[in-house]
Amino acid sequence: MARRYEIDAAFQQAVKINPRTGRTVTTRDFTTELAKVNWHWTLAEANRWIEHHVDQFKDISTQEGDDRTFMLFNPNVR
């Protein structure tokens, strides 16, 4: 049975750390992690959740479509 707290955990598991670009997450990685804990979302559903629940990440996608890329954004760093 799927549990709500698993959504946040799946998002954290999908975040990748790169020394050059910082912390990024793709919608595809997020949906893959969700499927591991019995949440089966479309890319569009995952994007809506990210946009609504995660305000520290901004969209840096370079392509069109629902498979988007988000990067951790810190407005306090110049």
C-alpha positions in Angstrom: 0.0 0.0 0.0 1.4 3.4 -1.0 1.9 6.0 1.8 2.1 9.8 1.5 5.4 10.2 3.3 7.0 7.9 0.6 6.5 10.7 -2.0 8.9 13.0 -0.2 11.4 10.2 0.3 11.2 9.2 -3.4 11.9 12.8 -4.3 15.0 12.9 -2.1 16.2 9.6 -3.6 15.8 11.0 -7.1 18.0 14.1 -6.4 21.5 13.7 -7.9 24.5 15.6 -6.7 27.0 16.9 -9.3 30.0 19.0 -8.2 29.6 21.2 -11.4 25.8 21.7 -11.5 24.8 21.1 -7.9 21.7 19.2 -6.9 19.3 18.3 -9.8 16.4 16.0 -10.2 14.6 14.9 -13.4 10.9 14.1 -13.6 11.8 10.6 -15.0 14.1 9.8 -12.0 11.3 11.0 -9.6 8.7 8.8 -11.2 11.1 5.8 -11.2 11.7 6.3 -7.4 7.9 6.6 -6.9 7.3 3.4 -8.7 9.7 1.6 -6.3 7.3 2.5 -3.4 4.1 1.7 -5.3 3.2 5.2 -6.5 2.6 5.1 -10.3 2.5 8.7 -11.6 2.7 10.1 -15.1 5.4 12.7 -15.8 2.8 15.4 -15.8 1.5 14.4 -12.3 5.1 14.3 -11.0 5.7 17.8 -12.4 2.6 19.2 -10.8 3.7 17.7 -7.4 7.2 19.2 -7.7 5.8 22.6 -8.7 3.3 22.6 -5.8 5.4 21.1 -3.0 9.0 21.9 -3.7 9.9 25.6 -3.9 13.7 25.3 -3.6 14.0 23.8 -7.1 13.6 25.7 -10.3 13.0 24.3 -13.8 16.2 24.3 -15.9 14.9 22.0 -18.7 16.4 22.5 -22.1 13.9 20.4 -24.0 10.1 20.5 -24.5 7.8 18.0 -22.9 7.0 16.6 -19.5 10.5 15.0 -18.8 11.8 18.1 -17.1 15.0 18.9 -15.1 14.9 20.9 -11.9 17.9 22.3 -10.0 18.3 23.4 -6.4 18.1 27.1 -6.3 19.3 29.3 -3.4 18.2 32.9 -3.8 20.5 34.0 -1.0 23.7 33.1 -3.0 24.8 35.6 -5.5 
